[in-house]
Amino acid sequence: MKKITIVAGISVVLLATACKTKDLKMNAEQKESVSNKKEVVYQVFTRLFGNKNTTNKPWGTIEENGVGKFNDFTDTALREIKDLGVTYVWYTGVPHHALIRDYSAIGISNDDPEVVKGRAGSPYAVKDYYNVNPDLAVNPANRLQEFEALIARTHKAGLKVIIDIVPNHIARKYEGKSNPVGVRDFGADDDTTVEYKRDNNFYYIPNTHFEIPETDKPLNGEKNPLIDGKFAESPAKWTGNGSRMAKPDRNDWYETIKVNYGIRPDGSKDFPELPAGFDAKSHQEHFDFWKGKDVPDSWDKFKDIALYWTAKGVDGFRFDMAEMVPYEFWSYMNSAIKVNNPDAFLLAEVYNPKEYRNYIHLGKMDYLYDKVETYDKLKDIIQGRSLPDGLSDIQNGMADIEHNMLHFLDNHDEQRLASPEFAGTPQKGKPLMVVSTTISTSPTMVYFGQEVGEAGNENAGFGTHSRTSIFDYIGVPNHQRWMNGGKFDGAQLTKDEKVLRDFYKRVLNFSLNSSALMGKYQEIQTVNRQTTQGYDPGIYAFTRWSDTQKLIVVTNFSWLTTSNFELKMPSDIIQKWNLKDGNYTVTDQLYNKSSVQLKVLNGEGKVQITIAPSESFIYQL
């Protein structure tokens, strides 16, 4: 959740101080062991994945546009996901969030459309953390049991499960109807007469009533008994993105309220801080540090939520807008998760490069989004705003944390890779996928439909085109052709879509089984850009290797130019690879159709390359 701009009225001091970088010497070596193989995360928007309805009426209801269910993830569907080259499934939108549908028959209150985005609702406005979205169940009364069955099916298929936790904010109308015994609801014990108190769960605007923001007509003007220009919240609370206005702006996260983690309104911290040197300490040492410490109430509430889901078999979490919550809290919660489950997969949405190392080393995150560096660079390259050479600087600049920076080209927040607003065609996205997957040891993430060229062209209603809507009931056309009415055999795909999915399958499965991609990286871009004739602007090349595998990756970002050149392999790489003078055959690992000679003479190597538009080679020695 990041597309809505943080506007005036937010305390910039609050965010900046909550995330303020400590002057600690960061240890490049992680205490915890690094995985010895690539991980691949397949993000599915759970509500949309299994939807077979193709009506796609803007603002359509469930009856008109349909909705997917947990049960749509059949054994066959999960087997096909695994065979694509996937190790984790991120089921997006699972926790029960605010939505416009009447479930009062099973004890769920109706949500006010004036504080809900869209009809289906934002998955980042969670209404009950101890239960799941009733839309996703065949029998909404048994929705939790249906999700537990999905966890079991996913594990049976040899895959692991990730869900969202959104600690920074919750739905305007949070109701913990499913709280375990002894769990108090958010805000139940707050002192609402003051703006701030450490153990309050929220920030308040005392003696002031909340006012509905000036927005477009809820539900596109449809009549609803709760649409009356009012929403009962007194005193008003700070909005999720930090706005302190009783009447939020239309661009604020007005459907949510900000959670208080013990950051005072002036930005100072009201909790114990980690001592110097804790960037180099283990999860267990972080866990031991917090034992017996007096921490804000919200810290305990979210730790308990996370452990509740791990106890149900959830293998990891994607933490929404993690940098809006202080890293001391993440140290507290993540160490508790890891002590409980050392293999838990902890992924955070963080966009400030200056804070990356704090959230990894002090917050004990496994992975952060590599959005601002690698993703943005790749987007600039394919849109003609930049040469690919800068990718080398990015990799070298993050050498100490490259494993922790998860790579992606598509997710629920971003414009679809195949959309006109990004690459324009799925074929132009191919070189981006090869580089994103092979340039580092970090996990790769794919968003469902990406592998069949989904472009997000639908007018869903609240959600705009180029991004598959997370607010509406909608179908996902290319994905639906692959789904083929629940057979999950791709029979309805076009020839080009089948070829594209085969490409993704080859790239991802190669990455899972490559020791070199968990080994060393060295760019060969600079020397070739400076000295190689015919090395056209769209070419990018680098090497990856381990003790048992040596790779040369060559990519052509141009969708127009076929390039012919003699690729240089500098002497330091030849030495590191222990190659003597002579000829070596290198074979492309994607399609096994191209073999060329690496000629080593006087300790330097040369390879004659002919590469078509949007083509990539992963040559293995």
C-alpha positions in Angstrom: 0.0 0.0 0.0 1.8 3.1 -1.2 0.0 4.7 -4.1 -1.7 7.4 -2.1 0.6 10.3 -1.4 1.4 11.4 2.1 0.1 14.9 2.2 0.4 18.1 4.3 -1.1 17.6 7.8 1.1 14.5 8.4 3.8 14.9 10.9 6.9 14.5 8.8 8.8 14.5 12.1 6.8 11.5 13.2 7.8 9.3 10.2 11.3 10.6 9.9 12.1 10.1 13.6 10.4 6.8 13.8 12.7 5.6 11.0 15.7 7.7 11.9 18.9 6.0 11.1 21.1 5.2 14.1 24.7 6.0 13.8 25.6 2.4 14.1 28.3 0.6 12.2 26.4 -1.9 10.0 27.8 -5.4 9.8 27.8 -6.7 6.3 27.9 -10.2 7.5 24.5 -11.6 8.7 24.5 -13.7 11.8 21.7 -15.9 10.4 22.5 -18.2 7.6 21.6 -17.3 4.0 19.5 -19.7 2.0 21.5 -21.9 -0.4 18.9 -21.7 -3.2 16.8 -19.1 -4.8 13.3 -18.5 -3.5 10.4 -17.6 -5.8 7.3 -15.9 -4.4 4.1 -16.1 -6.4 1.8 -13.3 -5.3 -1.9 -13.9 -5.9 -4.7 -11.5 -5.2 -6.8 -14.2 -3.5 -10.2 -12.6 -4.3 -9.4 -12.5 -8.1 -7.3 -15.6 -8.7 -10.2 -18.1 -9.0 -12.9 -15.8 -10.4 -14.2 -17.3 -13.7 -16.7 -14.5 -14.4 -15.8 -12.3 -17.4 -18.5 -9.6 -17.2 -16.2 -6.9 -15.8 -18.8 -4.3 -15.2 -17.4 -1.1 -13.6 -18.5 -1.1 -9.9 -20.0 -4.5 -10.5 -21.3 -6.6 -7.5 -20.2 -10.1 -6.6 -23.4 -11.3 -8.4 -22.5 -9.4 -11.6 -18.7 -9.7 -11.7 -18.0 -12.8 -9.5 -15.3 -13.5 -6.9 -12.7 -16.1 -6.3 -12.7 -18.4 -3.3 -10.1 -20.2 -1.2 -11.4 -23.5 -2.7 -10.4 -22.3 -6.2 -6.8 -23.1 -5.2 -7.3 -26.8 -6.0 -4.6 -29.4 -5.9 -4.2 -29.0 -9.7 -3.9 -25.2 -9.4 -1.3 -25.4 -6.7 0.7 -28.1 -8.6 0.8 -25.8 -11.7 2.0 -22.9 -9.6 4.7 -25.0 -8.1 5.7 -26.3 -11.6 6.0 -22.7 -12.7 9.1 -22.6 -10.4 7.6 -21.2 -7.2 8.4 -21.9 -3.6 6.1 -19.5 -1.7 2.5 -18.3 -2.4 1.7 -14.9 -1.0 -2.1 -14.9 -0.5 -2.9 -11.2 -0.7 -6.0 -9.9 1.0 -6.7 -12.8 3.4 -7.3 -11.0 6.7 -10.9 -9.8 7.2 -11.0 -6.3 5.8 -13.8 -3.7 5.4 -16.0 -4.3 2.4 -19.5 -3.5 1.2 -21.6 -6.6 1.5 -24.1 -7.8 4.1 -22.8 -10.5 6.3 -24.9 -9.5 9.3 -26.4 -13.0 9.4 -23.1 -14.4 10.7 -22.5 -11.5 13.1 -20.4 -9.2 11.0 -21.5 -5.5 11.0 -22.0 -3.7 7.7 -19.3 -1.2 6.7 -20.0 2.4 5.7 -19.2 3.0 2.0 -18.0 6.5 2.9 -15.0 5.0 4.6 -14.4 2.1 2.3 -12.5 2.3 -1.0 -14.4 0.6 -3.8 -17.1 -2.1 -3.3 -14.9 -5.0 -2.5 -12.7 -2.9 -0.2 -9.0 -2.4 0.3 -7.1 -5.4 1.8 -5.1 -2.9 3.7 -8.0 -1.8 5.8 -8.2 -4.8 8.1 -11.3 -5.1 10.2 -10.6 -8.3 12.2 -7.1 -9.7 12.4 -8.2 -13.0 13.9 -10.4 -14.0 11.0 -10.4 -13.9 7.2 -12.3 -12.2 4.4 -15.8 -13.8 4.3 -16.0 -13.1 0.5 -13.3 -15.8 0.0 -15.3 -18.6 1.6 -17.9 -20.9 0.0 -19.6 -20.9 3.5 -18.7 -17.5 5.1 -19.5 -18.9 8.5 -16.7 -21.4 8.1 -14.3 -19.0 6.4 -11.4 -19.7 8.9 -11.7 -23.4 8.4 -11.7 -23.0 4.6 -8.5 -21.0 4.9 -6.9 -23.5 7.2 -7.7 -26.1 4.6 -6.0 -24.0 2.0 -2.9 -23.8 4.1 -2.9 -27.6 4.3 -3.4 -27.9 0.6 -0.6 -25.5 -0.1 1.8 -27.4 2.1 0.8 -30.7 0.6 1.7 -29.2 -2.8 5.2 -28.5 -1.5 4.7 -24.8 -1.3 4.8 -22.4 1.6 2.3 -19.7 2.7 2.7 -15.9 3.1 0.0 -13.5 4.2 -0.2 -9.8 4.8 0.1 -8.0 8.2 -0.5 -4.3 8.1 0.8 -2.9 11.4 0.8 0.8 10.6 -3.0 1.1 10.3 -6.3 -0.7 10.6 -9.8 -0.2 9.3 -11.7 2.9 10.5 -14.3 0.4 11.9 -12.2 -2.3 13.5 -14.2 -5.0 15.3 -12.4 -8.0 16.8 -15.3 -10.4 16.7 -13.0 -13.4 16.6 -10.5 -12.3 19.3 -9.0 -15.2 21.3 -9.9 -15.4 25.0 -8.1 -12.6 26.8 -7.3 -10.4 23.7 -8.6 -6.9 24.1 -9.7 -5.0 21.0 -7.7 -2.2 19.5 -8.5 1.0 21.3 -10.7 -0.7 23.9 -8.6 0.6 26.8 -7.5 3.9 25.3 -7.7 7.2 27.1 -9.5 9.2 24.4 -9.2 12.6 26.2 -5.6 13.1 25.1 -3.9 13.1 21.7 -1.2 10.7 22.8 -0.5 8.2 25.6 2.1 5.5 25.2 -0.3 2.6 25.7 -3.1 4.0 23.6 -3.5 2.1 20.4 -4.4 5.2 18.4 -3.7 9.0 18.2 -6.7 11.2 18.9 -8.0 14.7 18.1 -9.7 15.4 21.4 -13.2 17.0 21.5 -13.5 16.8 17.7 -15.8 14.7 15.5 -14.5 12.8 12.5 -15.8 14.2 9.1 -16.2 12.3 5.9 -13.7 13.5 3.3 -14.7 15.2 0.0 -14.5 12.2 -2.4 -16.3 11.0 -5.5 -19.7 9.5 -4.7 -19.3 6.2 -2.8 -20.4 3.2 -4.8 -20.5 5.4 -7.9 -23.7 7.1 -6.5 -25.6 3.8 -5.7 -28.1 4.1 -2.9 -27.1 2.6 0.4 -28.7 3.2 3.9 -25.3 4.0 5.4 -24.4 6.7 2.9 -25.6 9.7 4.8 -22.6 12.1 5.0 -21.7 10.9 8.5 -19.5 8.3 10.1 -19.6 8.1 13.9 -16.1 8.6 15.3 -15.7 10.8 18.3 -13.1 11.9 19.1 -11.6 11.7 15.6 -8.4 9.7 15.2 -5.3 10.3 13.1 -5.6 8.8 9.6 -3.5 5.8 8.5 -0.9 7.9 6.6 -0.4 10.2 9.6 -2.9 13.0 8.7 -4.0 14.8 11.9 -7.0 16.3 10.3 -10.5 15.4 11.6 -11.6 15.7 7.9 -9.0 13.9 5.9 -8.1 14.8 2.4 -9.4 12.6 -0.4 -5.9 11.5 -1.1 -5.3 10.4 2.5 -5.7 6.8 3.6 -9.1 7.9 5.0 -10.4 4.4 5.3 -7.8 3.6 8.0 -6.6 4.9 11.3 -2.9 5.1 12.4 -1.7 2.7 15.1 0.4 4.2 17.9 3.7 2.4 18.5 5.0 4.8 21.2 6.2 7.5 18.9 5.2 10.8 20.5 3.6 13.5 18.3 6.9 15.4 18.3 8.6 12.3 16.8 10.5 11.2 19.9 10.5 7.6 21.1 8.7 6.4 24.2 10.1 2.9 24.5 13.5 1.2 25.1 16.0 1.6 22.3 18.4 -1.1 21.0 21.9 -0.7 22.3 24.8 0.0 20.0 26.1 -3.2 18.2 22.7 -4.9 17.9 22.9 -4.7 14.1 25.2 -7.7 14.4 23.2 -9.7 16.9 21.1 -12.8 16.2 17.3 -13.2 16.4 17.7 -15.0 19.7 19.8 -12.1 21.2 17.2 -9.6 20.0 14.5 -11.8 21.6 16.4 -12.0 24.9 16.9 -8.2 24.9 13.2 -7.6 24.9 12.4 -10.1 27.7 10.9 -8.2 30.6 11.0 -4.9 28.9 8.0 -2.6 29.2 6.8 -2.0 25.6 3.7 -0.1 24.2 0.5 -2.1 24.1 0.3 -2.1 20.3 3.6 -4.0 20.1 2.1 -6.9 22.1 -1.1 -6.8 20.1 0.6 -7.2 16.8 3.1 -9.8 18.1 0.2 -11.9 19.3 -1.5 -11.6 15.9 1.6 -12.8 14.1 2.1 -15.8 16.4 -1.6 -16.7 16.0 -1.1 -17.1 12.3 2.2 -18.9 12.5 0.5 -21.3 14.8 -2.0 -22.0 12.1 0.8 -22.9 9.7 1.4 -19.6 7.9 5.1 -19.6 6.9 5.8 -15.9 6.6 4.4 -12.4 6.3 4.6 -9.4 3.9 4.6 -6.3 6.2 2.8 -3.4 4.6 4.4 0.1 4.8 6.9 -1.2 7.4 9.0 2.0 7.4 6.1 3.9 9.0 6.6 1.8 12.1 9.8 2.0 14.2 12.4 -0.7 13.7 12.6 -1.4 17.4 9.1 -2.8 17.2 10.2 -5.0 14.3 13.1 -6.2 16.4 10.6 -7.1 19.1 8.1 -8.9 16.8 10.4 -10.5 14.2 12.7 -12.0 16.8 9.6 -13.5 18.5 8.5 -14.9 15.2 11.9 -16.3 14.4 12.5 -17.9 17.8 9.1 -19.6 17.2 9.8 -20.5 13.6 13.5 -19.9 12.4 12.5 -20.5 8.8 9.8 -17.8 8.7 9.9 -15.6 5.6 9.7 -11.9 6.6 9.3 -9.4 3.8 8.8 -5.7 4.3 7.6 -2.8 2.1 10.3 -0.2 2.6 11.1 2.5 0.1 13.8 4.6 1.7 17.3 3.3 0.7 18.9 5.1 3.7 16.8 2.9 6.0 17.4 -0.4 4.3 20.2 -1.6 6.6 18.3 -0.5 9.7 15.3 -2.6 8.9 17.4 -5.6 7.9 20.0 -5.6 10.7 18.1 -3.9 13.5 14.5 -4.7 12.5 15.5 -8.3 11.7 13.7 -8.4 8.3 14.7 -11.1 5.9 13.8 -9.2 2.8 12.8 -5.7 1.6 11.4 -4.6 -1.7 14.1 -3.6 -4.2 11.7 -1.1 -5.7 13.5 2.3 -5.6 16.8 0.9 -7.0 16.5 -2.1 -9.3 12.8 -2.0 -10.2 12.8 1.7 -11.0 16.0 1.4 -13.0 14.6 -1.4 -15.1 11.5 0.6 -15.8 13.6 3.6 -16.8 15.6 1.4 -19.2 12.6 -0.1 -21.0 10.9 3.3 -21.3 14.0 4.7 -23.0 15.0 7.1 -20.2 18.2 5.3 -19.2 21.0 3.0 -20.4 21.3 -0.3 -18.5 24.8 0.4 -17.3 23.7 1.9 -14.0 22.4 -1.6 -12.9 26.1 -2.4 -12.1 26.3 0.6 -9.7 23.1 -0.5 -8.0 24.4 -4.0 -7.5 27.8 -2.9 -6.3 26.2 -0.3 -4.0 24.1 -2.9 -2.3 26.7 -5.7 -2.2 26.4 -6.2 1.5 22.6 -6.5 1.5 21.8 -7.7 -2.1 20.5 -11.0 -0.8 17.9 -9.1 1.3 16.5 -7.0 -1.6 13.6 -9.0 -3.2 13.2 -8.4 -6.9 9.9 -8.0 -8.7 8.5 -6.4 -11.8 4.8 -6.6 -11.0 2.7 -6.4 -7.9 -0.7 -5.2 -6.7 0.6 -1.6 -6.2 2.4 -1.2 -9.5 1.4 -0.8 -13.1 1.4 -4.2 -14.8 4.6 -5.0 -16.6 2.8 -5.6 -19.9 0.7 -2.4 -19.6 1.3 0.5 -22.0 2.3 2.5 -18.9 5.2 0.2 -18.2 6.9 -2.0 -20.9 4.0 -1.9 -23.4 4.1 -5.6 -24.3 5.0 -8.7 -22.4 7.7 -9.5 -24.9 9.5 -6.3 -24.1 9.3 -7.3 -20.4 11.3 -10.5 -21.0 14.9 -9.1 -20.7 13.7 -7.3 -17.5 12.6 -10.6 -16.1 15.9 -12.3 -16.9 18.0 -9.6 -15.3 15.7 -9.2 -12.3 15.9 -12.9 -11.6 19.5 -13.6 -12.2 21.5 -10.5 -11.1 21.4 -11.2 -7.4 20.9 -14.0 -4.8 17.7 -12.4 -3.6 14.2 -14.0 -4.0 12.2 -13.3 -7.1 8.5 -12.3 -7.0 5.9 -12.8 -9.7 2.4 -11.4 -9.6 -0.3 -13.8 -10.9 -1.1 -13.1 -14.5 2.4 -11.6 -15.2 3.5 -14.9 -16.7 0.7 -14.8 -19.3 1.1 -11.1 -20.1 -1.8 -9.6 -18.1 -1.9 -5.8 -18.8 -4.5 -4.6 -16.3 -6.7 -2.8 -18.9 -10.0 -3.1 -17.1 -12.1 -0.2 -15.9 -13.0 -1.9 -12.6 -14.7 1.1 -11.0 -12.8 2.5 -8.1 -9.5 1.0 -9.3 -7.9 2.5 -12.4 -6.5 0.7 -15.5 -2.9 -0.5 -15.8 -3.1 -2.0 -12.3 -5.3 -5.0 -11.6 -7.8 -3.4 -9.1 -7.5 -4.4 -5.4 -10.7 -2.5 -4.6 -13.3 -4.0 -6.9 -14.8 -7.3 -8.0 -13.2 -7.9 -11.4 -11.9 -10.6 -13.6 -8.3 -10.9 -14.9 -8.6 -11.9 -18.6 -5.3 -13.4 -19.5 -5.1 -15.3 -16.2 -8.7 -16.5 -16.8 -7.6 -18.0 -20.1 -4.9 -19.9 -18.4 -7.3 -21.0 -15.6 -9.7 -22.4 -18.3 -12.7 -22.7 -16.1 -10.8 -24.4 -13.3 -8.8 -26.9 -15.3 -5.6 -24.7 -14.9 -4.2 -26.1 -18.2 -3.8 -23.0 -20.2 -5.9 -24.4 -23.0 -7.6 -21.0 -23.7 -4.3 -19.1 -23.9 -3.1 -17.6 -27.2 0.0 -19.0 -28.8 2.0 -16.0 -27.7 0.7 -16.3 -24.1 1.7 -20.0 -24.0 5.2 -19.1 -25.3 5.4 -16.4 -22.6 4.4 -18.7 -19.8 6.9 -21.2 -21.0 9.6 -18.5 -20.9 8.7 -17.7 -17.3 8.7 -21.3 -16.3 12.2 -21.8 -17.8 13.6 -18.7 -16.1 12.2 -19.4 -12.7 13.0 -23.1 -12.6 16.5 -22.4 -13.8 16.9 -20.0 -10.9 15.7 -22.5 -8.4 18.4 -25.0 -9.4 21.3 -22.7 -10.1 24.2 -22.6 -7.5 25.8 -19.8 -9.5 22.8 -17.5 -8.8 23.5 -18.0 -5.1 27.2 -17.3 -5.6 29.3 -14.3 -6.8 28.4 -11.4 -9.2 30.7 -9.3 -11.4 29.7 -7.0 -14.1 31.4 -7.0 -17.5 29.4 -4.1 -18.7 32.0 -1.3 -18.3 34.8 -2.9 -20.2 32.5 -3.9 -23.1 30.7 -0.5 -23.2 34.1 1.2 -23.4 35.9 -1.0 -25.9 33.6 -3.4 -27.7 32.5 -2.6 -31.2 28.8 -3.2 -31.9 28.0 -3.2 -28.2 24.7 -1.4 -28.7 23.0 0.9 -26.1 20.4 -1.8 -25.1 23.0 -4.5 -24.2 23.8 -5.5 -20.6 26.1 -8.3 -19.5 27.4 -9.7 -16.3 28.8 -12.9 -14.8 27.6 -15.2 -11.9 29.5 -18.1 -10.5 29.9 -20.7 -7.8 32.4 -23.5 -7.3 30.4 -25.7 -9.6 28.8 -23.4 -12.1 29.9 -20.5 -14.2 27.4 -18.2 -16.0 27.6 -15.4 -18.5 24.3 -13.5 -18.8 23.7 -11.3 -21.8 20.5 -9.3 -22.4 19.2 -7.1 -25.1 16.8 -4.5 -23.8 16.2 -3.1 -27.3 13.0 -4.4 -29.0 14.2 -3.2 -32.4 17.9 -3.9 -32.8 19.7 -7.2 -33.4 23.3 -6.8 -32.1 26.5 -8.6 -33.1 29.6 -8.1 -31.1 32.6 -9.9 -29.5 31.9 -9.9 -25.8 35.1 -9.4 -23.7 35.7 -11.4 -20.5 38.3 -9.5 -18.5 41.4 -11.3 -17.1 40.4 -11.0 -13.5 37.3 -13.2 -14.2 39.3 -15.6 -16.2 41.7 -16.0 -13.3 38.8 -16.4 -10.8 37.3 -19.1 -13.0 40.7 -20.8 -13.2 40.6 -21.0 -17.0 43.7 -21.7 -19.1 44.1 -20.5 -22.6 42.0 -22.5 -25.0 38.4 -22.8 -26.3 35.4 -23.5 -24.1 31.8 -24.2 -25.2 29.2 -22.2 -23.4 25.5 -23.2 -23.8 22.4 -21.1 -23.2 20.4 -22.6 -20.3 17.0 -21.1 -21.2 16.3 -22.9 -24.5 19.5 -25.0 -25.0 19.5 -23.9 -28.7 22.6 -21.6 -28.6 26.1 -22.7 -28.0 29.1 -20.5 -28.7 32.8 -20.6 -28.0 34.6 -18.8 -25.2 38.1 -18.3 -26.5 40.7 -17.6 -23.9 44.0 -16.2 -25.1 46.8 -14.6 -23.0 44.5 -14.8 -20.0 41.6 -12.9 -21.6 38.3 -14.2 -23.0 36.2 -13.4 -26.0 32.7 -14.7 -27.0 31.1 -13.9 -30.3 27.4 -12.9 -29.6 24.5 -12.4 -31.9 21.4 -11.4 -29.9 17.9 -10.6 -31.2 15.6 -7.8 -29.9 14.3 -8.5 -26.4 16.4 -11.7 -26.3 18.5 -13.0 -23.4 21.1 -15.7 -23.0 22.2 -17.4 -19.8 25.4 -19.1 -21.0 26.9 -21.8 -18.9 30.5 -22.8 -19.2 
